[in-house]
Amino acid sequence: MNSVEILRNSRLALPILATLLMSACAFPNAGAQDATLISQAAPISTDEASRESGQPAAMAADHESADAEEADRTDPLPDVTLSPQLLFQLLASEIAAQRGQLGSATATYLRMAEDTGDPRLARRATELALANRALDRALPASKLWHELAPQSTQASTTYETLLLSTGNLDKAEPLMAKRLETARQSNKLAQYYRQIERSLSRVTDKPAALALLDRLASNDSGLTEARLARAATANAAGEGERAVTEAEAAARLDPSNELTAITAARYAQDGPAGEAPGLAILESFLKRKPKAIEARFAYARLLASDGRKSDARDQFELALKQEPESPAILFSLGQLAYQTDQKPLAIDYLDRYVALPASVQRDNNPAYLFLGQITEELKRYDDAIAYYGEVGPGEQYLDARIRRAIVMGNAGRVDEGRELSATTKPLICSMQRCAISPKMATCFTTTPWPPSASTNSKFSKKACAKSSNSTPTAPMRTTRLATRWPIAMSASRKPAN
C-alpha cells in the first residue's frame, strides 16, 4: 500500500497532510509570517504594562490563547475523504505559495474550503491572503473561516478586525457586541475593552469608530478600561476635549492604579488646555503615591514637553534618588541640561550613564554620540574624537564615524581624517547594502579638509542627499552631518536579570 492509499484510508488523513504541508512545503518563513499577520488582525489579551508605552503589545507567533484554542477544538470537523484531486490541489497550492504565487494559492485553498467545509482550509486561505497583503481576498476567506468555525475566537476576531480595517463597521458591530456580552459573562470586560481599543485604532474613519464604541460601551461608563478606550479613540478622532473628559473619568474610577494614571494623562494632553489636564492627573496621583517612580518619570517628561524644564529636572532628580542607576532618567537629565544650555552638566549625566554597571541593560551608543556632539560644540575636539570612537556597530555607527572624521579635520589631524573617511565609504555599502553613485563615491574624498561650514552644508544637503534619494531601499541616514540630537530617548529603563 503506497502513501496515498494509506492517507486515503485514514480518518486523520487531511489533518496530517495539512500539518505536514504547512510545516515542510510552505513558502520561506511562512509559519511565523502568517502567525504574525493573523495576530495583527486578531488582537489578543495582554498585560496592562503595555499601556505605558502607548503601543500595541508585541504579539508572538504562538498568539492563540488557551481559551481560543479550547474554543477551536469544540467546532466539529467534517469527515473529508482525501481524494486524488484534493491531494493534488493541496500540493499544488503549497508549491504555488512556495514560489510566491500567493494569489493562486489563496484562491485554491478558498475553493477547497468551500467544497469540503473544513475550517482549517479556510484559515490557510486567510493566512495566505494576509501574507500577500490582499485584504480583498482575506475578507471572504476569514468570513468563511468564521462561518465554518463559529466557536473559534481566533476566526471571529480575525473576521471582525478585517471588517473594521476595510471600513465595514456596520457588519463588524454585531460581532463585537456578541463578543462583548461573552466577555461580560466571563468577567473579562477589561481585557476585551483593551482589545477593542487596538482594533478600532485600525479604522480609517475615526469619528465613526468613536460612535461605534459609544454604542458598545453605553452600559459600561463605570469601567476604567471602557473610559480609557473611549479616551484613546476620541483622541484619534481629533476630539481632544472629549478625550480629556474620558481620561479624567478613568483616573477618578481607579485613583490608586499607577498605569491608569499614566495612560489617562497621556490621553488628556491633546485637548484645548494642552498638557495641563495630564499634569493635574499625575500631580494628584503623586500626592497619594509619592514613591510611584513610573508616574513621576511620566510627570517629569510631560513637564519638559510643556516647557517647564526646571520643574522637570527637579522631578527627574527626585526619581533618580529612588533609582540612582536608571539609564532612562540619567539620559533624560542629560537631554534637559543640554536643552537649557548647561552642556557641562549634560556631559556629567551622560558620563554617569555610560559608566553604569554592565548588568544595567541599556544602549551606550546614543549616549556616546550625544557626548561627541556636545564636546564638539564646545570645541573639545580630542574629547569628541574619543567619544565618537566609542560608538559601536548599530544605528549610530556610521554617523559617529563621519562626525569623527570631520572633527579630526577641524582639529588639524587631516591625514587621520582622510584615512577614516576612506574606510567609511565601503562601510556604507556593506552595512546599508546600497549602491554608491559616482557623486556619493567622491563626496568622501574630494571634500576639503578641514571642511568649512559651507562645504559641510553642501556635502550633507546636496551631494550625498541626492545619492540617498536615488536609493530609496537603503536610506543614507549617515549623511546628516549637522543635525540636532533627537529628543526621543532609546534607552531601556529595566535592568538586566
Secondary structure, DSSP 8 states (H G I E B T S, - for coil): --HHHHHHT-TTHHHHHHHHHHHHTSSTTHHHHHHHHHHHHS-----TTHHHHTS-----SS---HHHHHHHHTS--------HHHHHHHHHHHHHHHTT-HHHHHHHHHHHHHHH--HHHHHHHHHHHHHTT-HHHHHHHHHHHHHH-TT-HHHHHHHHHHHHHTT-HHHHHHHHHHHHHHHHHTT-HHHHHHHHHHHHTT-S-HHHHHHHHHHHTTT-TT-HHHHHHHHHHHHHTT-HHHHHHHHHHHHHHSTT-HHHHHHHHHHGGGBTTBTHHHHHHHHHHHHH-TT-HHHHHHHHHHHHHTT-HHHHHHHHHHHHHH-TT-HHHHHHHHHHHHHTT-HHHHHHHHHHHHTS-TTS---HHHHHHHHHHHHHHTT-HHHHHHHHHT--SSTTHHHHHHHHHHHHHHTT-HHHHHHHHHHHHHHHHHHHT----HHHHHHTTSS-SS--HHHHHHIIIIIHHHHHHH-TTS--GGG--S----SS----SS---
